[in-house]
Amino acid sequence: MKHDEIYSAAQLTEFIQEVGFLPLLDSGIQGYSAEEIVADDCRYVVFDDGGWDWPLWKWKGPIVSDGSCVYGKFFNKKAGFISREWWPDFCNYRRSKYPVPVEGTIDDIILTTLREHGSLITRELRAACGFDGPKMRSKFDGYVTRLQMACLIVTEDFVYPTDKHGREYGWGWSLLTTPETLMGRDGFRCPRTPEESYQQIISHFRTLLPMVSDKQLKRLIG
């Protein structure tokens, strides 16, 4: 993938629009992630005093809230960006691969709870669904990841705690919502069948990453 060095959230947003799909971190395909294409100064660094800085990590919120792309764990259970242009086909295909959650199941309860509230950070959603016992966090996160892979949950923004001076700190929490809440049903209407959408996507990836094997692409696309 050819690209200019990226130094800002605006430049990365523009690049996402060009390529359509971009994992945030290691995708299993060398050179194909936001982490690998940004300038060295924008990557993760740890200071001598134990502090850290990671401009790319801080860009996620502004990029997602800009509204030009969708963010979630879409790529082999790993997070990444999909442009609004490609979202209808991706959602159309992915939803055909995952069964609609059956009423009363945990997946259905999570979705129903999220729809009722509109959006919730992960820990709020977990508590609202009753996953507040010991060792329940990872189990709950597994359900949410599966629902993101099914394009039923996306990240609306990121929320950070603040110190007594009002400064944000930490890694932040994902503010989760549904695609329907985020963009309305018109935001992902697709005139194609799921198989036609898949062919559109795979053809795009073969142009984008011509040296990558079909096996790698299928693992990434799902």
Stockholm file with secondary structure:
# STOCKHOLM 1.0

chainA/1-222         MKHDEIYSAAQLTEFIQEVGFLPLLDSGIQGYSAEEIVADDCRYVVFDDGGWDWPLWKWKGPIVSDGSCVYGKFFNKKAGFISREWWPDFCNYRRSKYPVPVEGTIDDIILTTLREHGSLITRELRAACGFDGPKMRSKFDGYVTRLQMACLIVTEDFVYPTDKHGREYGWGWSLLTTPETLMGRDGFRCPRTPEESYQQIISHFRTLLPMVSDKQLKRLIG
#=GR chainA/1-222 SS CCCCCBCSHHHHHHHHHHHSEEESSCCSSTTCSHHHHBCGGGSCEECTTSCEECHHHHHHHHHHHTTSEEEEEEETTEEEEEETTTHHHHHHHHHHHSCCCCTTSHHHHHHHHHHHHSEEEHHHHHHHTTCCSTTCHHHHHHHHHHHHHTTSCEEEEEECCBCTTSCBCSSCEEEEECHHHHHCGGGGCCSSCHHHHHHHHHHHHHHHSTTSCHHHHHHHHC
#=GC SS_cons         CCCCCBCSHHHHHHHHHHHSEEESSCCSSTTCSHHHHBCGGGSCEECTTSCEECHHHHHHHHHHHTTSEEEEEEETTEEEEEETTTHHHHHHHHHHHSCCCCTTSHHHHHHHHHHHHSEEEHHHHHHHTTCCSTTCHHHHHHHHHHHHHTTSCEEEEEECCBCTTSCBCSSCEEEEECHHHHHCGGGGCCSSCHHHHHHHHHHHHHHHSTTSCHHHHHHHHC
//
